[in-house]
Each structure stands twice: as structure tokens, then as C-alpha cells.
Amino acid sequence: MYDDDTLYVVGDAQASTKNPITQQYSSFFVGLVIDATNDKIVEAGCSATIPLTSDFVRSIFVGRKIWDTDEVTVALRRRYFGDSQKALIVAFKDAQKKYKLALKTREENFPQPQPQPKK
């Protein structure tokens, strides 16, 4: 379903204790599938009590680059008015940290073969 060059990361954050998401899941999570060749988010989802929330969050993330912190944060503040807005921003930043670590881990443990010169 996803290309071999994609990575999956989950960022998490604490939402307010009154938030139904916190009551159901204990924390707020955002999952991102990222194309490691260009850092583009190709799929996204989040812990939500109704599917529409996850679909809406997906529409904000998909197509953007994982490092577009300001652009994503502005879009979330301008468009997402759920109780977990702040938690979503924090979870996104946590996902960025985990993506950076995943890239480093992958490079150290699974180095890409270097192309061989043609004879």
C-alpha cells in the first residue's frame, strides 16, 4: 500500500482532561506516513472520537512537508477549532522529532547500497 521509501511515525501529546479524546485514549496521537525521499506527508490520521475529525486533520497534513512547521501550525490554528488544537500542534512537533530519529536510525542500521560504476 505504501512505497518502501515511506516511514510511519506517531507523535503524541496530552490533551485537556475534559477532552473526550483524552478520556478515550489517555493521550492525543497523530500518525503520519512520510515519503523519506522528499519529506512529504502522504497519509495522516489522529486519535479522534468521530471519523470526520481524523479526515479533516488528514486534509491539513497530506501534501505538506514534515518540516513545514510554521505552515502546518498556521493551518491548524486557522482551520481546526477542536478542543485538541494545541495537543495536535504538540503531537505534530513530536512526530517531527521522531521522524528525524527514524531517518538517523534507518541510515545507521540499513544503509542504502551505493551504485556501482559501469565497466
BALOBA-1460 file (C-alpha; in Angstrom, 3 decimals):
// residues 119
<rec num="1" residu="m" x="0.000" y="0.000" z="0.000"/>
<rec num="2" residu="y" x="2.874" y="2.373" z="0.800"/>
<rec num="3" residu="d" x="6.175" y="2.677" z="-1.031"/>
<rec num="4" residu="d" x="9.334" y="1.218" z="0.520"/>
<rec num="5" residu="d" x="10.669" y="4.755" z="0.957"/>
<rec num="6" residu="t" x="7.877" y="5.726" z="3.361"/>
<rec num="7" residu="l" x="8.220" y="5.874" z="7.124"/>
<rec num="8" residu="y" x="5.470" y="5.828" z="9.737"/>
<rec num="9" residu="v" x="5.792" y="7.965" z="12.846"/>
<rec num="10" residu="v" x="3.408" y="8.735" z="15.669"/>
<rec num="11" residu="g" x="3.558" y="11.962" z="17.627"/>
<rec num="12" residu="d" x="1.759" y="12.226" z="20.912"/>
<rec num="13" residu="a" x="0.678" y="14.919" z="23.340"/>
<rec num="14" residu="q" x="-1.560" y="15.421" z="26.320"/>
<rec num="15" residu="a" x="-4.949" y="16.959" z="25.677"/>
<rec num="16" residu="s" x="-7.073" y="18.518" z="28.402"/>
<rec num="17" residu="t" x="-8.643" y="16.070" z="30.828"/>
<rec num="18" residu="k" x="-12.134" y="17.197" z="29.754"/>
<rec num="19" residu="n" x="-11.421" y="16.320" z="26.132"/>
<rec num="20" residu="p" x="-13.314" y="13.159" z="25.033"/>
<rec num="21" residu="i" x="-10.205" y="12.012" z="23.141"/>
<rec num="22" residu="t" x="-8.210" y="12.038" z="26.381"/>
<rec num="23" residu="q" x="-10.972" y="10.149" z="28.157"/>
<rec num="24" residu="q" x="-10.979" y="7.503" z="25.422"/>
<rec num="25" residu="y" x="-7.253" y="7.198" z="24.619"/>
<rec num="26" residu="s" x="-5.430" y="8.839" z="27.583"/>
<rec num="27" residu="s" x="-3.375" y="10.914" z="25.115"/>
<rec num="28" residu="f" x="-3.698" y="12.554" z="21.729"/>
<rec num="29" residu="f" x="-1.882" y="10.916" z="18.798"/>
<rec num="30" residu="v" x="-1.177" y="11.906" z="15.222"/>
<rec num="31" residu="g" x="0.132" y="9.258" z="12.823"/>
<rec num="32" residu="l" x="1.979" y="10.321" z="9.685"/>
<rec num="33" residu="v" x="3.225" y="8.351" z="6.682"/>
<rec num="34" residu="i" x="6.123" y="10.291" z="5.204"/>
<rec num="35" residu="d" x="7.994" y="9.786" z="1.944"/>
<rec num="36" residu="a" x="11.635" y="9.810" z="3.072"/>
<rec num="37" residu="t" x="12.856" y="10.775" z="-0.410"/>
<rec num="38" residu="n" x="11.218" y="14.203" z="-0.244"/>
<rec num="39" residu="d" x="9.862" y="14.535" z="3.355"/>
<rec num="40" residu="k" x="6.287" y="14.844" z="2.042"/>
<rec num="41" residu="i" x="3.414" y="13.624" z="4.206"/>
<rec num="42" residu="v" x="1.451" y="11.109" z="2.118"/>
<rec num="43" residu="e" x="-1.076" y="9.981" z="4.737"/>
<rec num="44" residu="a" x="-2.212" y="11.145" z="8.159"/>
<rec num="45" residu="g" x="-4.620" y="10.232" z="10.897"/>
<rec num="46" residu="c" x="-5.211" y="11.044" z="14.526"/>
<rec num="47" residu="s" x="-6.901" y="9.734" z="17.622"/>
<rec num="48" residu="a" x="-10.429" y="11.035" z="17.356"/>
<rec num="49" residu="t" x="-13.845" y="10.239" z="18.699"/>
<rec num="50" residu="i" x="-15.504" y="10.765" z="15.307"/>
<rec num="51" residu="p" x="-14.072" y="9.835" z="11.884"/>
<rec num="52" residu="l" x="-14.687" y="13.320" z="10.485"/>
<rec num="53" residu="t" x="-12.035" y="14.716" z="12.832"/>
<rec num="54" residu="s" x="-9.375" y="12.361" z="11.518"/>
<rec num="55" residu="d" x="-10.448" y="13.039" z="7.915"/>
<rec num="56" residu="f" x="-10.236" y="16.797" z="8.477"/>
<rec num="57" residu="v" x="-6.817" y="16.555" z="10.123"/>
<rec num="58" residu="r" x="-5.689" y="14.410" z="7.195"/>
<rec num="59" residu="s" x="-6.691" y="17.186" z="4.788"/>
<rec num="60" residu="i" x="-4.427" y="19.620" z="6.634"/>
<rec num="61" residu="f" x="-1.340" y="17.373" z="6.680"/>
<rec num="62" residu="v" x="-1.338" y="15.414" z="3.406"/>
<rec num="63" residu="g" x="0.757" y="17.025" z="0.698"/>
<rec num="64" residu="r" x="2.801" y="19.167" z="3.071"/>
<rec num="65" residu="k" x="6.383" y="18.527" z="4.074"/>
<rec num="66" residu="i" x="7.099" y="17.309" z="7.579"/>
<rec num="67" residu="w" x="9.464" y="20.255" z="8.157"/>
<rec num="68" residu="d" x="6.847" y="22.920" z="7.255"/>
<rec num="69" residu="t" x="6.270" y="23.685" z="10.937"/>
<rec num="70" residu="d" x="5.007" y="27.246" z="10.532"/>
<rec num="71" residu="e" x="2.759" y="26.426" z="7.577"/>
<rec num="72" residu="v" x="1.145" y="23.461" z="9.355"/>
<rec num="73" residu="t" x="0.783" y="25.325" z="12.644"/>
<rec num="74" residu="v" x="-0.905" y="28.290" z="10.935"/>
<rec num="75" residu="a" x="-3.245" y="25.941" z="9.050"/>
<rec num="76" residu="l" x="-4.189" y="24.169" z="12.291"/>
<rec num="77" residu="r" x="-4.810" y="27.440" z="14.141"/>
<rec num="78" residu="r" x="-6.780" y="28.888" z="11.218"/>
<rec num="79" residu="r" x="-8.887" y="25.827" z="10.396"/>
<rec num="80" residu="y" x="-9.050" y="23.374" z="13.310"/>
<rec num="81" residu="f" x="-11.172" y="24.539" z="16.226"/>
<rec num="82" residu="g" x="-11.497" y="21.298" z="18.174"/>
<rec num="83" residu="d" x="-10.590" y="21.153" z="21.869"/>
<rec num="84" residu="s" x="-7.401" y="19.334" z="20.958"/>
<rec num="85" residu="q" x="-5.943" y="22.056" z="18.692"/>
<rec num="86" residu="k" x="-2.953" y="22.713" z="20.963"/>
<rec num="87" residu="a" x="-2.393" y="18.986" z="21.533"/>
<rec num="88" residu="l" x="-2.443" y="18.424" z="17.771"/>
<rec num="89" residu="i" x="0.282" y="21.021" z="17.254"/>
<rec num="90" residu="v" x="2.399" y="19.496" z="20.035"/>
<rec num="91" residu="a" x="1.849" y="15.988" z="18.613"/>
<rec num="92" residu="f" x="2.964" y="17.217" z="15.173"/>
<rec num="93" residu="k" x="6.184" y="18.623" z="16.637"/>
<rec num="94" residu="d" x="6.740" y="15.326" z="18.478"/>
<rec num="95" residu="a" x="6.243" y="13.481" z="15.175"/>
<rec num="96" residu="q" x="8.920" y="15.703" z="13.603"/>
<rec num="97" residu="k" x="11.398" y="14.662" z="16.324"/>
<rec num="98" residu="k" x="10.543" y="11.007" z="15.838"/>
<rec num="99" residu="y" x="10.897" y="11.316" z="12.063"/>
<rec num="100" residu="k" x="14.353" y="12.835" z="12.433"/>
<rec num="101" residu="l" x="15.328" y="9.961" z="14.746"/>
<rec num="102" residu="a" x="13.822" y="7.401" z="12.346"/>
<rec num="103" residu="l" x="15.877" y="8.783" z="9.458"/>
<rec num="104" residu="k" x="19.046" y="8.583" z="11.530"/>
<rec num="105" residu="t" x="18.257" y="5.064" z="12.760"/>
<rec num="106" residu="r" x="17.464" y="3.869" z="9.254"/>
<rec num="107" residu="e" x="20.670" y="5.369" z="7.876"/>
<rec num="108" residu="e" x="22.801" y="3.779" z="10.620"/>
<rec num="109" residu="n" x="21.172" y="0.350" z="10.562"/>
<rec num="110" residu="f" x="20.046" y="-0.004" z="6.962"/>
<rec num="111" residu="p" x="22.463" y="1.940" z="4.753"/>
<rec num="112" residu="q" x="21.485" y="2.362" z="1.144"/>
<rec num="113" residu="p" x="23.747" y="0.485" z="-1.284"/>
<rec num="114" residu="q" x="25.923" y="2.767" z="-3.343"/>
<rec num="115" residu="p" x="25.533" y="2.451" z="-7.129"/>
<rec num="116" residu="q" x="28.365" y="0.559" z="-8.739"/>
<rec num="117" residu="p" x="30.222" y="2.265" z="-11.585"/>
<rec num="118" residu="k" x="29.605" y="0.740" z="-15.004"/>
<rec num="119" residu="k" x="32.524" y="-1.114" z="-16.527"/>
